[in-house]
Amino acid sequence: MRLRYMIEHALRDRDTNPRYEPIGVWVQGPGPGLDIVMEFLPGNDEAQEEADWVINRLVENDIKSLPEGFLEYHRSTMSPYRGMRGEVVETEEFATAEECAARALSGLPRPPT
């Protein structure tokens, strides 16, 4: 299955040691419908809530399927003062968007506890 995904990063320690830290993944499937999975590492509730609002706005506006440039649009609209979203990557390695998201998340470095 052709999937497209991007890794989301948050800006951490902006004043003392600014850096982008990977926190989650957005995966867009081929459709039909709102074929999107947005998953985040634990402790990134604000990012998860913002992603949930993206889905809510789509539903409220009666959007039936995602446009091809959906990920690119959301990549370009994120403020670099809050974070960044990486390049959109295409893959056919996974059977589902959920599987792709789980693998991408498992490869992200975990913040120190």
A tleap script that builds the chain and sets N, CA, C and O, in Angstrom:
source leaprc.protein.ff14SB
mol = sequence {
  NMET ARG LEU ARG TYR MET ILE GLU HIE ALA
  LEU ARG ASP ARG ASP THR ASN PRO ARG TYR
  GLU PRO ILE GLY VAL TRP VAL GLN GLY PRO
  GLY PRO GLY LEU ASP ILE VAL MET GLU PHE
  LEU PRO GLY ASN ASP GLU ALA GLN GLU GLU
  ALA ASP TRP VAL ILE ASN ARG LEU VAL GLU
  ASN ASP ILE LYS SER LEU PRO GLU GLY PHE
  LEU GLU TYR HIE ARG SER THR MET SER PRO
  TYR ARG GLY MET ARG GLY GLU VAL VAL GLU
  THR GLU GLU PHE ALA THR ALA GLU GLU CYS
  ALA ALA ARG ALA LEU SER GLY LEU PRO ARG
  PRO PRO CTHR
}
set mol.1.N position { 0.841 -1.170 0.000 }
set mol.1.CA position { 0.000 0.000 0.000 }
set mol.1.C position { 0.895 1.245 0.000 }
set mol.1.O position { 1.859 1.320 0.761 }
set mol.2.N position { 0.577 2.196 -0.838 }
set mol.2.CA position { 1.352 3.438 -0.916 }
set mol.2.C position { 0.950 4.360 0.237 }
set mol.2.O position { -0.204 4.777 0.340 }
set mol.3.N position { 1.905 4.664 1.087 }
set mol.3.CA position { 1.698 5.557 2.225 }
set mol.3.C position { 2.677 6.710 2.135 }
set mol.3.O position { 3.761 6.591 1.565 }
set mol.4.N position { 2.273 7.818 2.706 }
set mol.4.CA position { 3.125 9.002 2.785 }
set mol.4.C position { 3.167 9.422 4.248 }
set mol.4.O position { 2.133 9.441 4.916 }
set mol.5.N position { 4.355 9.760 4.754 }
set mol.5.CA position { 4.437 10.157 6.152 }
set mol.5.C position { 5.478 11.250 6.363 }
set mol.5.O position { 6.351 11.478 5.526 }
set mol.6.N position { 5.357 11.920 7.511 }
set mol.6.CA position { 6.350 12.918 7.921 }
set mol.6.C position { 6.485 12.858 9.436 }
set mol.6.O position { 5.535 12.541 10.152 }
set mol.7.N position { 7.674 13.166 9.901 }
set mol.7.CA position { 7.963 13.184 11.329 }
set mol.7.C position { 7.797 14.618 11.835 }
set mol.7.O position { 8.282 15.568 11.221 }
set mol.8.N position { 7.100 14.755 12.970 }
set mol.8.CA position { 6.931 16.067 13.594 }
set mol.8.C position { 7.967 16.234 14.699 }
set mol.8.O position { 8.259 15.302 15.448 }
set mol.9.N position { 8.522 17.458 14.783 }
set mol.9.CA position { 9.523 17.797 15.793 }
set mol.9.C position { 9.017 18.995 16.598 }
set mol.9.O position { 8.319 19.860 16.071 }
set mol.10.N position { 9.375 19.031 17.866 }
set mol.10.CA position { 9.067 20.178 18.719 }
set mol.10.C position { 10.361 20.936 19.007 }
set mol.10.O position { 11.428 20.338 19.141 }
set mol.11.N position { 10.248 22.253 19.100 }
set mol.11.CA position { 11.385 23.065 19.499 }
set mol.11.C position { 11.508 22.974 21.015 }
set mol.11.O position { 10.567 23.297 21.739 }
set mol.12.N position { 12.652 22.540 21.486 }
set mol.12.CA position { 12.907 22.379 22.919 }
set mol.12.C position { 13.984 23.367 23.359 }
set mol.12.O position { 14.875 23.721 22.588 }
set mol.13.N position { 13.883 23.801 24.606 }
set mol.13.CA position { 14.882 24.682 25.241 }
set mol.13.C position { 15.265 25.852 24.346 }
set mol.13.O position { 16.444 26.099 24.092 }
set mol.14.N position { 14.258 26.560 23.878 }
set mol.14.CA position { 14.480 27.643 22.914 }
set mol.14.C position { 15.470 28.693 23.419 }
set mol.14.O position { 16.265 29.212 22.635 }
set mol.15.N position { 15.435 29.015 24.716 }
set mol.15.CA position { 16.268 30.099 25.238 }
set mol.15.C position { 17.685 29.666 25.596 }
set mol.15.O position { 18.612 30.472 25.503 }
set mol.16.N position { 17.875 28.408 26.005 }
set mol.16.CA position { 19.188 27.996 26.498 }
set mol.16.C position { 19.954 27.088 25.549 }
set mol.16.O position { 21.165 27.238 25.386 }
set mol.17.N position { 19.257 26.145 24.920 }
set mol.17.CA position { 19.916 25.181 24.034 }
set mol.17.C position { 18.915 24.745 22.962 }
set mol.17.O position { 18.465 23.600 22.966 }
set mol.18.N position { 18.563 25.656 22.041 }
set mol.18.CA position { 17.483 25.347 21.089 }
set mol.18.C position { 17.818 24.151 20.191 }
set mol.18.O position { 18.914 24.042 19.641 }
set mol.19.N position { 16.833 23.264 20.068 }
set mol.19.CA position { 16.989 22.099 19.193 }
set mol.19.C position { 15.608 21.559 18.860 }
set mol.19.O position { 14.654 21.739 19.617 }
set mol.20.N position { 15.515 20.893 17.713 }
set mol.20.CA position { 14.284 20.222 17.316 }
set mol.20.C position { 14.372 18.760 17.740 }
set mol.20.O position { 15.339 18.063 17.433 }
set mol.21.N position { 13.351 18.317 18.445 }
set mol.21.CA position { 13.304 16.947 18.951 }
set mol.21.C position { 12.124 16.218 18.305 }
set mol.21.O position { 11.005 16.729 18.347 }
set mol.22.N position { 12.338 15.038 17.708 }
set mol.22.CA position { 11.222 14.314 17.081 }
set mol.22.C position { 10.214 13.856 18.139 }
set mol.22.O position { 10.581 13.303 19.176 }
set mol.23.N position { 8.927 14.105 17.845 }
set mol.23.CA position { 7.891 13.786 18.839 }
set mol.23.C position { 6.742 12.944 18.288 }
set mol.23.O position { 5.972 12.376 19.062 }
set mol.24.N position { 6.615 12.855 16.964 }
set mol.24.CA position { 5.467 12.132 16.430 }
set mol.24.C position { 5.540 11.956 14.922 }
set mol.24.O position { 6.504 12.349 14.266 }
set mol.25.N position { 4.481 11.350 14.401 }
set mol.25.CA position { 4.426 11.044 12.973 }
set mol.25.C position { 3.008 11.260 12.453 }
set mol.25.O position { 2.029 10.997 13.153 }
set mol.26.N position { 2.914 11.741 11.223 }
set mol.26.CA position { 1.652 11.839 10.488 }
set mol.26.C position { 1.779 10.886 9.303 }
set mol.26.O position { 2.758 10.956 8.560 }
set mol.27.N position { 0.805 10.001 9.119 }
set mol.27.CA position { 0.822 9.050 8.007 }
set mol.27.C position { -0.470 9.199 7.214 }
set mol.27.O position { -1.563 9.095 7.771 }
set mol.28.N position { -0.342 9.444 5.912 }
set mol.28.CA position { -1.490 9.554 5.020 }
set mol.28.C position { -1.550 8.320 4.133 }
set mol.28.O position { -0.588 7.982 3.443 }
set mol.29.N position { -2.703 7.652 4.165 }
set mol.29.CA position { -2.926 6.508 3.301 }
set mol.29.C position { -3.540 6.918 1.978 }
set mol.29.O position { -3.768 8.105 1.744 }
set mol.30.N position { -3.812 5.957 1.110 }
set mol.30.CA position { -4.324 6.258 -0.225 }
set mol.30.C position { -5.811 6.591 -0.249 }
set mol.30.O position { -6.335 6.995 -1.286 }
set mol.31.N position { -6.491 6.429 0.873 }
set mol.31.CA position { -7.933 6.687 0.901 }
set mol.31.C position { -8.695 5.417 0.639 }
set mol.31.O position { -8.080 4.352 0.582 }
set mol.32.N position { -9.957 5.465 0.482 }
set mol.32.CA position { -10.791 6.666 0.464 }
set mol.32.C position { -11.011 7.189 1.874 }
set mol.32.O position { -10.628 6.555 2.857 }
set mol.33.N position { -11.633 8.349 1.953 }
set mol.33.CA position { -11.970 8.931 3.239 }
set mol.33.C position { -10.800 9.652 3.874 }
set mol.33.O position { -9.805 9.967 3.221 }
set mol.34.N position { -10.947 9.906 5.164 }
set mol.34.CA position { -9.926 10.617 5.931 }
set mol.34.C position { -8.882 9.611 6.405 }
set mol.34.O position { -8.795 9.301 7.594 }
set mol.35.N position { -8.109 9.116 5.478 }
set mol.35.CA position { -7.129 8.061 5.721 }
set mol.35.C position { -5.839 8.676 6.258 }
set mol.35.O position { -4.847 8.805 5.541 }
set mol.36.N position { -5.878 9.056 7.550 }
set mol.36.CA position { -4.737 9.716 8.177 }
set mol.36.C position { -4.570 9.190 9.596 }
set mol.36.O position { -5.550 8.994 10.315 }
set mol.37.N position { -3.327 8.963 9.990 }
set mol.37.CA position { -3.008 8.559 11.359 }
set mol.37.C position { -1.964 9.546 11.866 }
set mol.37.O position { -0.957 9.795 11.204 }
set mol.38.N position { -2.217 10.109 13.055 }
set mol.38.CA position { -1.280 11.033 13.689 }
set mol.38.C position { -1.012 10.498 15.091 }
set mol.38.O position { -1.912 10.465 15.931 }
set mol.39.N position { 0.208 10.086 15.339 }
set mol.39.CA position { 0.571 9.488 16.626 }
set mol.39.C position { 1.777 10.225 17.196 }
set mol.39.O position { 2.648 10.691 16.461 }
set mol.40.N position { 1.806 10.318 18.533 }
set mol.40.CA position { 2.880 11.049 19.202 }
set mol.40.C position { 3.439 10.248 20.366 }
set mol.40.O position { 2.754 9.416 20.961 }
set mol.41.N position { 4.703 10.521 20.674 }
set mol.41.CA position { 5.325 9.901 21.839 }
set mol.41.C position { 4.641 10.400 23.113 }
set mol.41.O position { 4.088 11.499 23.123 }
set mol.42.N position { 4.672 9.615 24.174 }
set mol.42.CA position { 4.095 10.068 25.444 }
set mol.42.C position { 4.714 11.403 25.879 }
set mol.42.O position { 5.895 11.667 25.651 }
set mol.43.N position { 3.883 12.231 26.507 }
set mol.43.CA position { 4.351 13.526 26.985 }
set mol.43.C position { 4.186 14.647 25.995 }
set mol.43.O position { 4.609 15.772 26.263 }
set mol.44.N position { 3.581 14.372 24.853 }
set mol.44.CA position { 3.366 15.390 23.821 }
set mol.44.C position { 1.875 15.616 23.602 }
set mol.44.O position { 1.385 15.620 22.473 }
set mol.45.N position { 1.178 15.802 24.703 }
set mol.45.CA position { -0.278 15.936 24.661 }
set mol.45.C position { -0.739 17.141 23.848 }
set mol.45.O position { -1.752 17.072 23.151 }
set mol.46.N position { 0.001 18.242 23.934 }
set mol.46.CA position { -0.397 19.438 23.184 }
set mol.46.C position { -0.343 19.181 21.681 }
set mol.46.O position { -1.249 19.583 20.950 }
set mol.47.N position { 0.703 18.519 21.219 }
set mol.47.CA position { 0.819 18.196 19.793 }
set mol.47.C position { -0.286 17.238 19.369 }
set mol.47.O position { -0.860 17.395 18.292 }
set mol.48.N position { -0.590 16.243 20.210 }
set mol.48.CA position { -1.670 15.301 19.895 }
set mol.48.C position { -3.008 16.020 19.819 }
set mol.48.O position { -3.822 15.739 18.939 }
set mol.49.N position { -3.234 16.951 20.747 }
set mol.49.CA position { -4.489 17.704 20.735 }
set mol.49.C position { -4.607 18.555 19.469 }
set mol.49.O position { -5.684 18.639 18.878 }
set mol.50.N position { -3.513 19.182 19.054 }
set mol.50.CA position { -3.546 19.975 17.824 }
set mol.50.C position { -3.831 19.095 16.612 }
set mol.50.O position { -4.588 19.490 15.725 }
set mol.51.N position { -3.233 17.906 16.566 }
set mol.51.CA position { -3.495 16.976 15.461 }
set mol.51.C position { -4.953 16.536 15.469 }
set mol.51.O position { -5.577 16.425 14.413 }
set mol.52.N position { -5.498 16.285 16.662 }
set mol.52.CA position { -6.912 15.916 16.767 }
set mol.52.C position { -7.814 17.024 16.243 }
set mol.52.O position { -8.850 16.757 15.633 }
set mol.53.N position { -7.413 18.279 16.485 }
set mol.53.CA position { -8.203 19.400 15.986 }
set mol.53.C position { -8.163 19.477 14.462 }
set mol.53.O position { -9.136 19.903 13.840 }
set mol.54.N position { -7.062 19.074 13.864 }
set mol.54.CA position { -6.998 19.032 12.392 }
set mol.54.C position { -8.090 18.093 11.881 }
set mol.54.O position { -8.827 18.434 10.957 }
set mol.55.N position { -8.187 16.914 12.487 }
set mol.55.CA position { -9.219 15.947 12.090 }
set mol.55.C position { -10.609 16.519 12.350 }
set mol.55.O position { -11.497 16.393 11.508 }
set mol.56.N position { -10.804 17.148 13.512 }
set mol.56.CA position { -12.110 17.733 13.839 }
set mol.56.C position { -12.531 18.761 12.790 }
set mol.56.O position { -13.688 18.782 12.370 }
set mol.57.N position { -11.591 19.618 12.365 }
set mol.57.CA position { -11.928 20.638 11.358 }
set mol.57.C position { -12.301 19.995 10.024 }
set mol.57.O position { -13.202 20.475 9.336 }
set mol.58.N position { -11.620 18.924 9.659 }
set mol.58.CA position { -11.973 18.218 8.420 }
set mol.58.C position { -13.398 17.681 8.500 }
set mol.58.O position { -14.184 17.838 7.565 }
set mol.59.N position { -13.721 17.052 9.613 }
set mol.59.CA position { -15.059 16.476 9.790 }
set mol.59.C position { -16.110 17.582 9.805 }
set mol.59.O position { -17.140 17.468 9.140 }
set mol.60.N position { -15.858 18.645 10.554 }
set mol.60.CA position { -16.815 19.755 10.642 }
set mol.60.C position { -17.066 20.400 9.283 }
set mol.60.O position { -18.160 20.901 9.022 }
set mol.61.N position { -16.060 20.386 8.424 }
set mol.61.CA position { -16.204 20.982 7.089 }
set mol.61.C position { -16.642 19.973 6.041 }
set mol.61.O position { -16.614 20.251 4.843 }
set mol.62.N position { -17.052 18.791 6.510 }
set mol.62.CA position { -17.605 17.752 5.647 }
set mol.62.C position { -16.634 17.324 4.536 }
set mol.62.O position { -17.044 17.028 3.414 }
set mol.63.N position { -15.342 17.299 4.876 }
set mol.63.CA position { -14.324 16.841 3.920 }
set mol.63.C position { -14.418 15.319 3.851 }
set mol.63.O position { -14.395 14.649 4.884 }
set mol.64.N position { -14.521 14.783 2.670 }
set mol.64.CA position { -14.709 13.333 2.482 }
set mol.64.C position { -13.407 12.586 2.232 }
set mol.64.O position { -13.304 11.403 2.553 }
set mol.65.N position { -12.414 13.259 1.663 }
set mol.65.CA position { -11.115 12.616 1.442 }
set mol.65.C position { -10.039 13.694 1.465 }
set mol.65.O position { -10.315 14.874 1.253 }
set mol.66.N position { -8.819 13.267 1.724 }
set mol.66.CA position { -7.706 14.202 1.851 }
set mol.66.C position { -7.104 14.512 0.484 }
set mol.66.O position { -6.976 13.621 -0.356 }
set mol.67.N position { -6.737 15.763 0.260 }
set mol.67.CA position { -6.064 16.100 -1.004 }
set mol.67.C position { -4.646 15.549 -1.013 }
set mol.67.O position { -4.079 15.275 0.045 }
set mol.68.N position { -4.085 15.389 -2.169 }
set mol.68.CA position { -2.726 14.851 -2.325 }
set mol.68.C position { -1.708 15.670 -1.535 }
set mol.68.O position { -0.784 15.096 -0.960 }
set mol.69.N position { -1.849 16.973 -1.491 }
set mol.69.CA position { -0.878 17.839 -0.821 }
set mol.69.C position { -1.171 18.106 0.644 }
set mol.69.O position { -0.664 19.078 1.204 }
set mol.70.N position { -1.979 17.266 1.274 }
set mol.70.CA position { -2.377 17.469 2.667 }
set mol.70.C position { -1.162 17.572 3.598 }
set mol.70.O position { -1.066 18.520 4.378 }
set mol.71.N position { -0.247 16.622 3.525 }
set mol.71.CA position { 0.920 16.641 4.410 }
set mol.71.C position { 1.822 17.836 4.104 }
set mol.71.O position { 2.329 18.482 5.021 }
set mol.72.N position { 2.020 18.127 2.832 }
set mol.72.CA position { 2.869 19.253 2.453 }
set mol.72.C position { 2.299 20.566 2.990 }
set mol.72.O position { 3.046 21.424 3.459 }
set mol.73.N position { 0.979 20.718 2.922 }
set mol.73.CA position { 0.347 21.930 3.443 }
set mol.73.C position { 0.632 22.071 4.932 }
set mol.73.O position { 1.057 23.131 5.391 }
set mol.74.N position { 0.397 21.003 5.683 }
set mol.74.CA position { 0.592 21.088 7.132 }
set mol.74.C position { 2.066 21.195 7.494 }
set mol.74.O position { 2.402 21.744 8.543 }
set mol.75.N position { 2.927 20.694 6.670 }
set mol.75.CA position { 4.367 20.857 6.887 }
set mol.75.C position { 4.745 22.331 6.744 }
set mol.75.O position { 5.520 22.859 7.541 }
set mol.76.N position { 4.202 22.981 5.735 }
set mol.76.CA position { 4.578 24.367 5.439 }
set mol.76.C position { 3.952 25.382 6.388 }
set mol.76.O position { 4.422 26.518 6.457 }
set mol.77.N position { 2.906 25.009 7.119 }
set mol.77.CA position { 2.213 25.981 7.959 }
set mol.77.C position { 2.659 25.954 9.419 }
set mol.77.O position { 2.162 26.746 10.219 }
set mol.78.N position { 3.570 25.078 9.783 }
set mol.78.CA position { 4.012 25.015 11.174 }
set mol.78.C position { 5.068 26.088 11.433 }
set mol.78.O position { 6.028 26.225 10.675 }
set mol.79.N position { 4.878 26.844 12.511 }
set mol.79.CA position { 5.828 27.885 12.879 }
set mol.79.C position { 7.139 27.264 13.363 }
set mol.79.O position { 7.117 26.364 14.203 }
set mol.80.N position { 8.279 27.730 12.848 }
set mol.80.CA position { 9.560 27.194 13.303 }
set mol.80.C position { 9.857 27.555 14.759 }
set mol.80.O position { 10.778 27.001 15.359 }
set mol.81.N position { 9.084 28.478 15.330 }
set mol.81.CA position { 9.250 28.828 16.741 }
set mol.81.C position { 8.567 27.815 17.651 }
set mol.81.O position { 8.774 27.823 18.865 }
set mol.82.N position { 7.756 26.947 17.067 }
set mol.82.CA position { 7.066 25.890 17.809 }
set mol.82.C position { 7.648 24.524 17.497 }
set mol.82.O position { 7.709 23.653 18.364 }
set mol.83.N position { 8.078 24.338 16.245 }
set mol.83.CA position { 8.607 23.047 15.838 }
set mol.83.C position { 8.778 22.992 14.333 }
set mol.83.O position { 8.834 24.027 13.668 }
set mol.84.N position { 8.860 21.796 13.805 }
set mol.84.CA position { 8.971 21.607 12.359 }
set mol.84.C position { 8.459 20.221 12.008 }
set mol.84.O position { 8.385 19.332 12.856 }
set mol.85.N position { 8.113 20.060 10.759 }
set mol.85.CA position { 7.725 18.745 10.240 }
set mol.85.C position { 8.696 18.400 9.123 }
set mol.85.O position { 8.967 19.221 8.247 }
set mol.86.N position { 9.218 17.178 9.161 }
set mol.86.CA position { 10.234 16.755 8.207 }
set mol.86.C position { 9.679 16.537 6.811 }
set mol.86.O position { 8.483 16.683 6.556 }
set mol.87.N position { 10.587 16.186 5.920 }
set mol.87.CA position { 10.218 15.893 4.536 }
set mol.87.C position { 9.150 14.803 4.481 }
set mol.87.O position { 9.119 13.906 5.323 }
set mol.88.N position { 8.284 14.892 3.488 }
set mol.88.CA position { 7.277 13.852 3.265 }
set mol.88.C position { 7.969 12.690 2.556 }
set mol.88.O position { 8.616 12.867 1.524 }
set mol.89.N position { 7.817 11.502 3.130 }
set mol.89.CA position { 8.445 10.292 2.612 }
set mol.89.C position { 7.360 9.364 2.086 }
set mol.89.O position { 6.324 9.203 2.732 }
set mol.90.N position { 7.574 8.753 0.933 }
set mol.90.CA position { 6.641 7.758 0.398 }
set mol.90.C position { 7.199 6.367 0.635 }
set mol.90.O position { 8.404 6.145 0.516 }
set mol.91.N position { 6.323 5.431 0.972 }
set mol.91.CA position { 6.740 4.056 1.200 }
set mol.91.C position { 5.631 3.091 0.787 }
set mol.91.O position { 4.452 3.445 0.796 }
set mol.92.N position { 6.013 1.902 0.435 }
set mol.92.CA position { 5.069 0.810 0.184 }
set mol.92.C position { 5.408 -0.381 1.076 }
set mol.92.O position { 4.979 -1.506 0.822 }
set mol.93.N position { 6.183 -0.114 2.119 }
set mol.93.CA position { 6.694 -1.160 3.006 }
set mol.93.C position { 5.639 -1.708 3.971 }
set mol.93.O position { 5.801 -2.817 4.481 }
set mol.94.N position { 4.574 -0.966 4.229 }
set mol.94.CA position { 3.615 -1.330 5.271 }
set mol.94.C position { 2.232 -1.613 4.692 }
set mol.94.O position { 1.848 -1.067 3.658 }
set mol.95.N position { 1.496 -2.480 5.383 }
set mol.95.CA position { 0.148 -2.834 4.938 }
set mol.95.C position { -0.880 -1.791 5.356 }
set mol.95.O position { -1.903 -1.629 4.692 }
set mol.96.N position { -0.614 -1.078 6.461 }
set mol.96.CA position { -1.574 -0.094 6.958 }
set mol.96.C position { -0.849 1.163 7.430 }
set mol.96.O position { 0.351 1.141 7.704 }
set mol.97.N position { -1.601 2.257 7.520 }
set mol.97.CA position { -1.047 3.502 8.052 }
set mol.97.C position { -0.693 3.331 9.526 }
set mol.97.O position { 0.292 3.902 9.993 }
set mol.98.N position { -1.475 2.560 10.255 }
set mol.98.CA position { -1.212 2.323 11.673 }
set mol.98.C position { 0.119 1.596 11.872 }
set mol.98.O position { 0.877 1.914 12.789 }
set mol.99.N position { 0.392 0.623 11.010 }
set mol.99.CA position { 1.659 -0.115 11.087 }
set mol.99.C position { 2.841 0.817 10.801 }
set mol.99.O position { 3.867 0.755 11.478 }
set mol.100.N position { 2.690 1.667 9.807 }
set mol.100.CA position { 3.734 2.630 9.461 }
set mol.100.C position { 3.982 3.584 10.632 }
set mol.100.O position { 5.131 3.850 10.983 }
set mol.101.N position { 2.905 4.100 11.236 }
set mol.101.CA position { 3.040 5.026 12.360 }
set mol.101.C position { 3.736 4.348 13.540 }
set mol.101.O position { 4.617 4.938 14.165 }
set mol.102.N position { 3.342 3.117 13.844 }
set mol.102.CA position { 3.955 2.393 14.967 }
set mol.102.C position { 5.445 2.198 14.738 }
set mol.102.O position { 6.239 2.379 15.661 }
set mol.103.N position { 5.834 1.833 13.529 }
set mol.103.CA position { 7.261 1.615 13.227 }
set mol.103.C position { 8.024 2.934 13.306 }
set mol.103.O position { 9.126 2.982 13.853 }
set mol.104.N position { 7.445 4.002 12.764 }
set mol.104.CA position { 8.120 5.299 12.807 }
set mol.104.C position { 8.296 5.764 14.249 }
set mol.104.O position { 9.367 6.249 14.614 }
set mol.105.N position { 7.258 5.622 15.071 }
set mol.105.CA position { 7.359 6.019 16.469 }
set mol.105.C position { 8.394 5.199 17.221 }
set mol.105.O position { 9.127 5.724 18.059 }
set mol.106.N position { 8.449 3.918 16.919 }
set mol.106.CA position { 9.404 3.057 17.636 }
set mol.106.C position { 10.840 3.423 17.308 }
set mol.106.O position { 11.746 3.099 18.075 }
set mol.107.N position { 11.067 4.087 16.190 }
set mol.107.CA position { 12.409 4.492 15.807 }
set mol.107.C position { 12.818 5.863 16.307 }
set mol.107.O position { 13.968 6.269 16.142 }
set mol.108.N position { 11.876 6.587 16.924 }
set mol.108.CA position { 12.207 7.919 17.417 }
set mol.108.C position { 12.912 7.821 18.765 }
set mol.108.O position { 12.567 6.968 19.582 }
set mol.109.N position { 13.887 8.677 19.002 }
set mol.109.CA position { 14.550 8.650 20.310 }
set mol.109.C position { 13.580 9.083 21.406 }
set mol.109.O position { 12.810 10.028 21.231 }
set mol.110.N position { 13.628 8.396 22.511 }
set mol.110.CA position { 12.783 8.733 23.672 }
set mol.110.C position { 13.466 9.802 24.505 }
set mol.110.O position { 14.678 9.755 24.713 }
set mol.111.N position { 12.676 10.779 24.988 }
set mol.111.CA position { 13.294 11.805 25.840 }
set mol.111.C position { 13.758 11.183 27.157 }
set mol.111.O position { 13.183 10.196 27.614 }
set mol.112.N position { 14.788 11.753 27.761 }
set mol.112.CA position { 15.256 11.213 29.043 }
set mol.112.C position { 14.171 11.341 30.111 }
set mol.112.O position { 13.412 12.310 30.132 }
set mol.113.N position { 14.115 10.363 30.979 }
set mol.113.CA position { 13.098 10.404 32.067 }
set mol.113.C position { 13.731 10.698 33.391 }
set mol.113.O position { 13.037 10.769 34.406 }
savepdb mol mol.pdb
quit
